[in-house]
Amino acid sequence: MLSKRQKTTTIKGFSRHDTDTGSAEVQIALLSKQIKELAEHLKKHPKDHHSRRGLLMMVGKRRKFLQYLKRENEKHYEKLVKKLELEV
């Protein structure tokens, strides 16, 4: 779970304008942070299958957002993938 401070800094770093909180770029960035945290949790707790399911659902949701962004605006997609250091 991301803290409020982590969410606000991530939103500020990836938003298109001041009041942007729901664009695809912001959603992908937030999901990526959550995925990293949950992956660390699962390294410590390998038998936590409920969290593993949540992780897989987040990865699927992020993949769909990335496909949408690539289809709609490939320039923003390339920039975001490079900034988040994602392997696509």
Backbone hydrogen bonds, N-H to C=O, Kabsch-Sander energy under -0.5 kcal/mol:
donor,donor_aa,acceptor,acceptor_aa,energy
7,K,3,S,-2.3
8,T,4,K,-2.5
9,T,5,R,-2.2
10,T,6,Q,-2.1
11,I,7,K,-2.8
12,K,8,T,-2.4
13,G,9,T,-1.7
14,F,10,T,-1.3
15,S,11,I,-1.6
20,D,17,H,-1.4
21,T,19,T,-0.6
27,Q,23,S,-2.5
28,I,24,A,-2.6
29,A,25,E,-2.2
30,L,26,V,-2.6
31,L,27,Q,-2.5
32,S,28,I,-2.3
33,K,29,A,-2.0
34,Q,30,L,-2.3
35,I,31,L,-2.7
36,K,32,S,-2.2
37,E,33,K,-2.1
38,L,34,Q,-2.6
39,A,35,I,-2.4
40,E,36,K,-1.8
41,H,37,E,-2.0
42,L,38,L,-2.3
43,K,39,A,-1.2
44,K,40,E,-1.2
45,H,41,H,-2.0
48,D,45,H,-1.6
49,H,47,K,-1.7
52,R,48,D,-1.5
53,R,49,H,-1.9
54,G,50,H,-1.8
55,L,51,S,-2.4
56,L,52,R,-2.3
57,M,53,R,-2.1
58,M,54,G,-2.2
59,V,55,L,-2.4
60,G,56,L,-2.0
61,K,57,M,-2.2
62,R,58,M,-2.6
63,R,59,V,-2.3
64,K,60,G,-2.0
65,F,61,K,-2.1
66,L,62,R,-2.5
67,Q,63,R,-2.3
68,Y,64,K,-2.2
69,L,65,F,-2.6
70,K,66,L,-2.4
71,R,67,Q,-2.1
72,E,68,Y,-2.4
73,N,69,L,-3.0
77,Y,73,N,-1.9
78,E,74,E,-2.4
79,K,75,K,-1.9
80,L,76,H,-2.5
81,V,77,Y,-2.5
82,K,78,E,-1.9
83,K,79,K,-2.2
84,L,80,L,-2.6
85,E,81,V,-0.7
86,L,81,V,-1.9
88,V,86,L,-0.7
